[in-house]
Amino acid sequence: MKIGFIGLGNVGGKLASSLLRNNFDLTVRDLDERLTKPLKDLGAKVAKSAKELAEQTDLIITSLPSPEVSAEVMEASDGIINGLSENKIWLEMSTTDENEVKRLGEKVIAKKSIPMDGPVSGGCHRAATGNIAIFVGGERKAFEKILPALTVMGRKVLHTGELGSASVLKVITNYLASVHLVALGEAWTIAKKLSAPLEISPQIVEIFKDGQKKYGSRAWSSMIVKRMEDLNKINFRANGFPDELIDNEPEEKGYEI
C-alpha cells in the first residue's frame, strides 16, 4: 500500500515518521519545506501538490491544524478530491467537526473513494514513539485494510463505528481532559493551601445537593449522571447497570506502594 501524508506539524510529522520507520512506501506534502526535508532525506517522496499526492497513493492521510485548512486542502483545484479515484481511502486524522468530515466524505464518495476519520489522543510525545491512541470511524472493511498502517502510528486503535463517530469521541476526550485538568489544579491547590478560593468545587457541591434532593441521600454517587439523563430525556447507562456496585476483583494481600 502506498501512503500519502499531508500536514507534518507537531503530530503529523511524528505519525509520518512512524510510517517511514516501519518501511511503508510514503509520499509527503507540507507547505513548509523544512518539514518535508528530514523525511525526504530518510527516503520519503515529496509531492508538489495535494492532488498529485492523491493520484500517486492508495491511502491519503491528512493531519492539519483546523477544519478550514482541511477543507482547503481537500477542495482546492489542486486538492485531494480532484486526485481521487476508485477505492482510494482518505483518512482525516485532524481534530475536526463531525458534520464537516461527513460533508467532505460525501465528496470523497462521489469519486468512488472511501472516507474515514481517525483523530488521535495522547499527546505529541506518544505520537513520536508510535504509542498514541487512534479512534477510527468509517467502513469496517476499509478499517481492516489500513489497520497495518494504523498499528505502527498508534498502539491502541479503536474502530468507533460510522464516519464521524471518531471525531465525536475525540471531542469528548478533549472535553474530559480539559475539565479534569482544571479539577486537578484545584486538588493540588487544596493540598498546598486549604483556604484558597476555588472555582469548580463550589459548583460541584451544588450539583450534588440537587442530586440528593432528586434521588435521596442514600443514592450512590454514580447516580449523579442521572441528572443529565432526566434533563435531556436520554439514557446513556447500559442495560444491566447495577443498583449496587460490586467489586469483582479477587481479594489480595495488601502491599506498600
HELIX and SHEET records of a PDB file:
HELIX    1   1 GLY A   12  ARG A   21  1                                  10    
HELIX    2   2 GLU A   33  ASP A   41  1                                   9    
HELIX    3   3 ALA A   50  GLN A   56  1                                   7    
HELIX    4   4 PRO A   67  GLU A   75  1                                   9    
HELIX    5   5 ILE A   81  GLY A   83  5                                   3    
HELIX    6   6 GLU A   98  ALA A  110  1                                  13    
HELIX    7   7 CYS A  124  ALA A  128  1                                   5    
HELIX    8   8 ARG A  140  MET A  153  1                                  14    
HELIX    9   9 SER A  165  LYS A  192  1                                  28    
HELIX   10  10 ILE A  200  TYR A  215  1                                  16    
HELIX   11  11 SER A  221  VAL A  225  5                                   5    
HELIX   12  12 LYS A  226  ASN A  232  1                                   7    
SHEET    1   A 6 LYS A  45  VAL A  46  0                                        
SHEET    2   A 6 ASP A  25  ARG A  29  1                                        
SHEET    3   A 6 LYS A   2  ILE A   6  1                                        
SHEET    4   A 6 LEU A  59  THR A  62  1                                        
SHEET    5   A 6 ILE A  89  GLU A  92  1                                        
SHEET    6   A 6 ILE A 114  ASP A 117  1                                        
SHEET    1   B 3 VAL A 120  SER A 121  0                                        
SHEET    2   B 3 ILE A 132  GLY A 137 -1                                        
SHEET    3   B 3 GLY A 154  GLY A 161  1                                        
END                                                                             
